[in-house]
Amino acid sequence: MGTFRYLCSALLLVAATHSSALALTDKQKTQLKQARQSMGLADGEMLKRHICLWDLSGRSGPIYNGATNLRIDLLRYNIDISLEAFTNEGVLVASLKNGHCDAALMSGFRARHFNRFTGSIDALGALPTLEHVNVLLRTLAHPQLAEKMASNKYQTLAITPAGAAYLFVNDRALNSLSKVAGKKVAVLDFDPGQSKLVTHIGATPVASTLATAPSQFNNGSVDVLPAPLIAYQALELYKGMEPNGGIVDYPIVQLTAQLIAHADRFPPAFSALIREIATDSFQAVQSTLKKEADRIPSHWWISLPEDEKQNYNSLMRDARIKLRDSEYYDPTMLNIMKRIRCSLEAGRPECSQSIE
């Protein structure tokens, strides 16, 4: 396949959470009423907003169609969202910036340009499992962190997990960081954090786009491709792994999809409600992610010894700190995620240190 569909496929999980009718609780209905009052809307008056979505298949794609179902549900609550699909995520970002979109659904990588706090959730090795992600999302829904969800004239309305990224390799011998040295690793050309990490381990970063990375792996132009498990089937990555490759069984990052909006077009009460509803959808997303992981034949997995996992953890931690010091990652977000890691696994070596 010629398109880098795995991130787009991951965003489908956002739509999947709304496959059944949206039903607000009594508390949420009260919140919505208060939000409408804060906006000066009369009873029965429609709240209209234009939402832009990144879907590589455009209006025929799964994200757009899933959002269309959500749009119908929202009409019951006097909320009318018009939808527009973008096949190019860069163009979508530009359309949000110029005011054409009231809000836009994009990858966490792109969201970092609007909010460094929430854009740092995708930091390398910061959230080892979906359990960590769940704790973080519920933490972020707390009113005390509401101000962190806004940055300049933008705010993060919703965050949903899009699956962990793993290293797909064309040679099973690449089961340690030392062996990756000298190999070619695909990195997104708009995310300098990836290039810095790859260079740090002595490998060669190969700048890729959303249109070229999977084909580069499948045709052997790169030896290593970081990707979520949903990419295995959607992008036929088994072609790049044949005959002696595999998937390193250790997640390197938890991907997210984020809904970024103009702050002045969504009042605080309304924004808080959207974040709460998005957080409640976690179980549905988790179930979908598990189904994708279960589709991968067991023979592809490359297990890592415990000492090699510690090497990965140390390397990713060093990279996070360097990127934090260069103001790429947000220090508050990194500290929150460290506390979550230590609350779930107090024996981690980092928990006795205060560097991050």
DAKA-V935849 format. One record per run of one state. SS is the DSSP state (A for helix, B for strand, O for the rest). FROM is the first residue (numbers start at 1). LEN is the number of residues. If there is no record, write none. Layout:
ss,from,len
SS,FROM,LEN
SS,FROM,LEN
This chain:
ss,from,len
O,1,4
A,5,12
O,17,9
A,26,13
O,39,8
B,47,8
O,55,3
A,58,3
O,61,1
A,62,14
O,76,3
B,79,8
O,87,2
A,89,9
O,98,5
B,103,5
A,108,4
O,112,6
A,118,3
O,121,9
A,130,11
O,141,2
A,143,7
B,150,2
O,152,2
B,154,16
O,170,7
A,177,4
O,181,3
B,184,5
O,189,3
A,192,9
O,201,3
B,204,5
O,209,4
A,213,6
O,219,5
B,224,5
O,229,2
A,231,4
O,235,3
A,238,4
O,242,4
B,246,17
A,263,3
O,266,2
A,268,13
O,281,1
A,282,13
O,295,3
A,298,3
B,301,2
O,303,3
A,306,20
O,326,5
A,331,14
O,345,4
A,349,4
O,353,4
